[in-house]
Amino acid sequence: MSKINGVDHDEEEEEEEEDCDDEEEEEFKTELTEKFTKLLDELEDCDGNEQRKKIEEMNGLIDEMDKEELRSVFTIENFDKIEIMIEKKKIPIENAILLMKRIGCWIAMNHIWIRGIEKSSLHKELEKMIVDTEKKKEEKNEKLLVDLLECYTMILDNTLPGNMPVICLRCLLKAASNKGGNEETQKEVEMALLALANISCLEKIKKEYFYEEIKEIILFHQESRNLTRLAYQSAWFFLIKRYNSDKSLEHGMVNELHFIREAARELEEFSKCVDWKREKEEEEDEEEEEEEDEKIAKDLFVLREWFHPLSLFFDSFKMRNEEIVGLIGSIARVLRAVRENYDGVSHACIYSLRKFGFRRNVEVDDFLKGSAVDIILKEILRPTLDDEKACNCLVLFVTLSSRLKEEKDDEKEEEERKATKMEMLEKMEEGGYEDAIVSFHKKLSSLCQNYCDDLPLNISDYFVDA
């Protein structure tokens, strides 16, 4: 894997984070984590109503924690405590689900990996409860089954054993197919789709088990806008994870469901829906300010998450599609909107454009038409540009330059290449590209060593006319 950090998941990095020694783990004990652990220990000594109050307080603490704090409380030991309380009937299953759903939701949304969770007693207990509930022929509690499956699939990101994949797909897709438009229904559908999107390993499940259902969910949303943004994104993420093991899905995703167009539209809406440079008004009260900050934080999360399915999709996508220009344009406009204040999203934008540059079904001309060249030129000239972003920008330009030097056998294609090359040269000249590249000359060796093994050291490789 490239040394550049983008949206790709690096398992080795995750393992290194997990291999903390006791001294490092001690640093993660904060006021929030200690309060969470204390409340968890107190649950078994409370009645149902008091338990619920404490669980609501714990769920509130989860919302306030950062990723390291979440890791320090989402442990095998704490999961086993929950299982023991369930087994000894110290906690009603409804209360346990209330807590486990919030835990699972944050594990899924923050991409937290918990080593050994599949061996925990809670995992085994959930699995047993799911199988027992599903086997009931009469008076089957469908809501309980869905709740248990959501907890199970969001807490566990691993291979599902036995008949569990079929049970998960059938029940969660059914829950996600609810077309009701009220807020409560939307939240239930959102949770079901988030749980489905968190399942990584379903390679052996044929598309007959899921494609028509997820297709109907996506198409209905395109007509009625009945899903939340997170739910819609999760529906696509679920489908694109299946695409990695079944390339026959490509035609339907591109030509029936129009993934590229829809991703572009979602990104476009995000670039317009938030005042990214919002200045707080003097008379704005604290509650209004907090609500606006929470909205921006949620929008930022969903926006940033769109780059995960995009990255997965374009790793394998082979077809040429005219909607790609629109997608590149949307990414460029998002980058323009967030570049000053939101590093995480701007990193994801630049990294995605860098990856697109390597794809032969994405033309060099697409980057010009989508205004990506303009915004990347502005980025590379920023005096405060960090090394990682600089490296991604350089890789994109050296890739486009290299492709423009390749002469075409077809006469018409060669004319188009020359025209694109000339337009690129004009853009670079207007944007001060040559001076920018020369300023990086002394840093290339360091950037290559720390971020990208194959970054060229020869300065002429970065120029289209070389």
N, C-alpha and C positions, 0 to 999 in steps of 0.2 A: 504493500500500500504506500502511496505517496506520503511524504512527511508533512504535506500541507494539511492543516486541519480544516475540514469543511463540514458537510453534513453527514459524511460517511461515518458509520459506527466502527470504532476501533476496539476490538475485543481485548487486545493486549493491553491497551491503555486502561480499560475497565478493570482488568485483572490486577494491574499495578495499583489502582486505587483501592481495590478490595484488600490487597496484601498490606494493610497498614499494621504497624506494631502497636502495642498497648499505649505507648506514649503519644502516638499520633491520634489514636482514637479518643484519648483523654481530652484532646483539644476540641473535639466535637461536642463535648458535654456543655450545653449552654442552659440558660434559664428555661428556655422553651422545652428542650429535650428532657431535662430533669423533671419539669412539671408534667410532661406527657407520661413519663415512666411512672411517676407517683400516682397519677390518676388511673393508669392501667392496673397498678397493684391494688388500688382501692375498689375496683369494680366488683369483685366477688363478694365484698362485704356490704353491698348496697341492694336495695330492692329495685324492681324494674324501672320505676319512674326516676329514682335517683341515679340509677345507672345511665338512663337516657340523657339526663342533664350533663353527667360527667362525659359521656361519649360526644355530645354536642360540643362541649368545651374542648375535648381532645381533637375533634375535627377542625375546630377553629384554630388550634395550635398548629395543626398540619398545614393549614393555609398560610401561616406566617413563617414556616420553616424554609430554609434554603436547602439545596440538594444534599449537602454534607450532613445537615441536621436530620434530614429525612432518612439518610442511610443509617445514621446512628440509632434510630428508633425502630426502623423496619428491619428487625433482626430475627433470626431463627428462634432465639430465646423468647422474644416477645410474642411471636406467632404461636409458639408452643403454649404460652400462658393462656392465649385466647382459646386454643383447642381444649386445654384442661378445663377451663370454665364451661365450655360447651358440653363436654363429656360429663362433667359432674353436675350439669344443670344449674350452674351458678349464674348463668347469663342466658336469657331467652334468645332464641335464634334470631328473632327480629332485631334485637339490640346488637347482637354480634354482626349481623349483616350491615347494619347502619355504620358500624366502625370499619368493617372489612371493605365495604364499597369505597369509602373515602380513601382508605389506604391504597386499595387497588387502583383507584382513579389516579392518584398521584404517582404511583409506581409507573403506570402506563404513560402518563403525560410527561413525566420527567425522565423517562427511559432509564429507570434505575434497575440494575441487575442485582439480584440477591443470590449469592452463591449458596447452593445446597438447598434452596427452598423446596425443591421437588422431593427431598427426603424428610421434610419436617412433618410433624404429626398433624399440623393444621392442614397441610396439603392433602394428606391421606384421608383426614376426616371429611374435608370438603368433597373429595372424590367419592367417598362412600355415600355421603348424603345425596349427592347428585344421582348416583346409580339407583339408590333406594327410592328416591322420589320419582325418577323417570320410569321405573318398573311398575309403579302403581297403575292398575287398569281402571279403577274407579276412584272418584274424588281426588284425582291428581291435582296438586296445587301448582298450577302453571307459573304463577307469579313467584312462588318460592323457588321453583326450578330455575327460572331466569335469573333471579337474584343470586343464587348459589353459583351459577355458571359465570356471571359477571365477576363475582369475587374471585373465582377460580382462575379464569383466563387472564384477568388483569394482574393478579399477584404473581401468577406463574407464566413465564415466557419460555416455554420449552416444548419438547415433543409430547403430544397428548397420547396417552396409552389407550389400547383396546378400542372400544367403540366410542370413546369420548369425542373424537372429532366430529362424527356424524351427529351425536347428541347436541354438541355445541352449535354446529351450523344450523341444524333444524330449528332449535329453540330460539337462538339469538336472532336469526334472520326473520323468524316469525314476529318476534318482539319489535324488530327494527322496521317491519313493514306496516306498522300502525300509521295510518295517514291522518290521524287527528291533528288539528292545528293549535290546540291550546298549549299553554306553557308547560303544564305537567306532563302531557304526552310527549312534547318535544324533548323534555329532559330524559324521559324513559327511553325514547328512541336514540337519543344521543349516547346514553350509557351503553346500550346494546351494541351500537356501531363502534364505539370506542373499544369495547371488549373484543369484538370481532377483529378490529384492526391490530390489536395487540398480539394476536395469534400468529406466530411466525412459521411454524412447521405444519403445513398441510399438503405436502408435496404429493402424497398418494391419493388425495381426494380429487375425484374427477369433477370437471366444471359443471356436470349435470346436477351436482348437489348444491350449487350455489349461484351459478351465473344468472339464470333467469330472475331469481329473487333480487339479487343485488342490482341487476339491470333495471328492474321495475322501480326500485327505490330511487335510483339515480335519475331515471327519466321522469318520474313523478315530481321530483324536486325541481327539475329543470322547467317543468310546466307551472308548478304551484308555489315554489319556494317555501315548502313546509318544514324543511330541516334547519337546524342551527348551523352556523358555519363550521363548528367543530364536528358535528355529525356528518355533514356533507364531505368534509375532508377525510374523515375516518372511513366512510364508504369507499372512497377512491383508494385509500391506503390499503384497505383489506383486499381489494381487487388487484391492485398492482403487486402486492406480495405474492399472489397466486400466479401472476403473469411471469414471474421469475422462473417458475417450474413448468409453465404451460404457455408456450409462445403462440398457440392457436387463439389466445384471447386478444391478440394485438388488433386484428381487424375490427372486432366489436368495440374495443376500447377507443379506437381512433375514429372509425367511420360511423358507428352507431351512437356511441355515448360522447364522442368528441372531447376526450380528456384534455388535449392540448388547448383547445378553445376555452374549455371550462376553467382550467387552471389559470389561463391568461385573464379571464374575466374576474375570477376571484382575487387575483393579485391586483388587478386594476382597481377593483372596488376598495381594497384595503388601502391602496395608495391615495385614495380620495376621501375615505370615510373618517380619517382621524386628522386632527390638526397637530401634525407631528412636531411643529415648532411652537406649540401652544405656550403663551405666556399667561401666568396666573393673574387674574384681575384682582385688584386691591380689595374690592368688596365681596369677593367670592368667599363663602363661608367654608369652614373646615370639612363639613359633610359633603358639600358639592365637589370640593377639590379631591376628596378621597374617592368619591364615585367616579369621577373623570379619570383619575389615575388607575383605578381598578379596570375600567373599560379599556384604556390604552394598553395596560398590561395583558389583558385577555386577548385583545386584537393582535398584539405583538406575538403572543405565543402561537396563535393559530396561523398567523402570517408566516412565522419562521418555520412552523411545522410543514407548510406546503412544500418546502424544498426537499423533504425526505422522499415523498412519492415521486417528485420530479426527478430526483437523482436516480432512484431505482428504475424508473421508467426509461430514462435516456441511456442508462447503462446497456440496455439490450434492444432498444427501439431501432428498427431497420428501415421502415418506410419513409419516403419523402412526403411531407405534408405541408401545404401552404399556410396552415395555421401557426406554424413555428415562428413566423415573422411577428405575429401578434403576441406570442408568448415572450419572445425576446424583448419586444417593446414594453410589455408590462413589467418585466423584471428590471429593465432600465429605468422606468418611471418610479418603481418602488425604491430602487437604489437612490435616485435623485431625491426622493422624499425623506429617506431615513439616514442618509450618509453623515449628517452632522451630529446626530444624537444617539443613534442606535447601532452600535458596532456589530452585535450578533446578527442582525438582519442584513446589514450591508456586507458582512463577510459571506453570508449564504448567497446573496445575489451575485457577487463577484465570482465566487467559487463555481456557481452553476453556469455562468457565462463561460468560464474557463473550460468546464467540461464539455459544453456544447461546441466549443471551438474544435474539438477533436472529432466530432461526429460528422461523417461524410454525408449524412442525410440533412445536415444543416449547412446551408451555403454561406460563404463568406459575405455575400451580398445581404444576407438576412441580418447580419450585425449592423450593417450600414442603414438598411431600411428601418430597423427597430431602434435606431439611435443609441445602440449599445456602445459603438465606437466613440461617440461624443462624450458619454458619461464616464467611460473608462479612461479616456484621455484626461478628463478633469480630475479623476481620482489620482492618476499617476503623477499629476503635477502638484498635488497637495503636499505642503511641507510637513504636515503632521501625519502623513500616511505611514501606518505601521508596516513592519517587514513582511508579515504574512500576506496582507492585502497587496503590497507591492509585488510580491512574488507571483501571486495569482494573476495580477494585471500583466506582468511581463510574460508569463506563460501563454496567456491568451494572445497577446500581440505577436509573439514569436511563432505561434501556431498559425495564426492568420497570414502572417508574412510568408511563412514556408509554403502554405497552400497556394498563395497568389503567385509564387515563383514556378509552379508546376504548369508547364505548357500542355494544352489540350490537343488531341488529335483531330477532333471534330472542329471544323472551321467556325461554325456558329458559336460553339462553346468557348473557343479561343478568343473570339471577338468579345464575348461577354466577360471573360477573365481579364482581358486588357482594360475594358471599360471599368470594371470593379477595381482593378489595380490603380487606375488613374484617380478614381474617386477616393480611394483609401489614401493615396499619396497627398491629395489636396487636403483631406481632413487632418492628416498628421502634420502637414505643414502649417495649417491654420492653428492647430492646437499646441504647437511648440513641442511636438513629440521628440524630435532629434535631440534637443537640449536636455529633455527629461531622461532619455535613455543614456546619454553621455554622463549625466550626473549619477547614474546607478553603476557605472562601469567598475568603480573600485569596490562596490558592495556585492557584485555578482557572485564572487567566490564564497562569501559568507552566506548569502541567501541560498546558494546551491547546497552548501554543507548542512544548513539548518532546516531548510524547508522543502527543497525539491532537488532530488539527485540529478535530474537530467536537464536542469536549466543551463542553456548554452553560455559559455564564457566569452565567446567571440562576439564582439559588439555588432558586427555586420549582420549577424543572424536576425537581429531585431528590426532591420530595415527592409521594407518591401522592395525598394529599388536596388538592393545590393546584388 
